[in-house]
Amino acid sequence: MTDPEPDSDRQSAYRSPSSSQSGPVQAGNYARDKTPLLATGLSFLLTGVGQFYNGDTKKGALMLGGAVLLVFIVPFLVLPIWIWSMIDAYQVAEGKKPLWS
């Protein structure tokens, strides 16, 4: 008589959901215990800083760098990036899906 492998069944039953997930970082994974209003306020003061606060350094660097470059090239395009930065910082800190990831 051969026994089915009960250990493998038990291990899969007790595997945590986070261990089976792979792919891009989701909003809730890096912005744990962050204050949405603080994240928004930081992005209000300086574009992209709310993303740094939330732990999304790549997006924060992209927003900050883009805003700095555009201020000298096409200044009116800084306003949409600034608004996007504030909305995204709030949503990510709140645990919702970011506008762009």
N, C-alpha and C positions, 0 to 999 in steps of 0.2 A: 504494500500500500504506500502510495506516495501522498504526502501531505502537501496541499497548496501552500504557498509561501505566506504564512500569516503575518510575518514580520513586515513584509513589504506593504501589505494592506493596512496594517496598523500605522506604519510610518506615514503613508499617504493621507490617512484619516486625520492625523494630528499635525500635519504640515500647516504652517501658518500661511494665510492668504498672501502675505507680502513676499514670502519666499518664492512663490510660483509666478509672481508678476515680473515681467521684464519690459524694457522699453524706456521711453523718455520719462523724465521726472514729472510727476503729477503735481498739481498745485499744493495739495495738502502735505506732500512729502518733505518739502523744504521750508515751508512757512509755518511751522508749528509754534503755537503760543506767541503769535505776533499780533500787535494791536493794529487793526485796520486804519484807524484815524491817525495813528503815528506814522504809519507807512505812507498814507496820503499826504500828510503834512510835510514829511521829508521830501517827497516828490514835488510838492508845491514849492518848497524852498529852492531845490536844485533838481532838475530833471534827472531821473534815474537813481537817485539816492534811496528812494523807497524800495526799489528792486534790490539794491545792495542790502538793505535792512532785512528784506524777506529771504535773503540767501541766494538770489538769482543774479549772480555777478556778471554773467555774460550778457544778459538782457540789460542790466543796469549800465554796463560799459558801452553797449551799443547805443542806448538812448542818450546817455551823457555825451559820448563822442559825436553822435549825429547832431545833437542840439548845438554843441560848440562849433562844429564845422558849418552848419547851416546858418548860424547867427551872422557869419561873415559872407556867405554866398547868397542865400535866399532867406532873409530874416523872417518873412511871414510864414515860413514852414515850421518854425520853432514852436509856434502856438499849438498846432495839432499834436506834435510829439510830447509837449509838456502836458496837455490834457490827457493823452493816451497813457503817459507815465503815471499820472495820479489815479486814473480809473483802474489800470492794471495793478498797481501797488495795493489798492484797496481790495480788489477782488482776490488776489493771491493771498493776502494776509487773512482774509476772511475764510479762505479754504475753498473758494469757488474756482472754476476753470479760468485760467488766464485768457486775456484777449488774444494773445499770441505767445507761443512758447517755442 
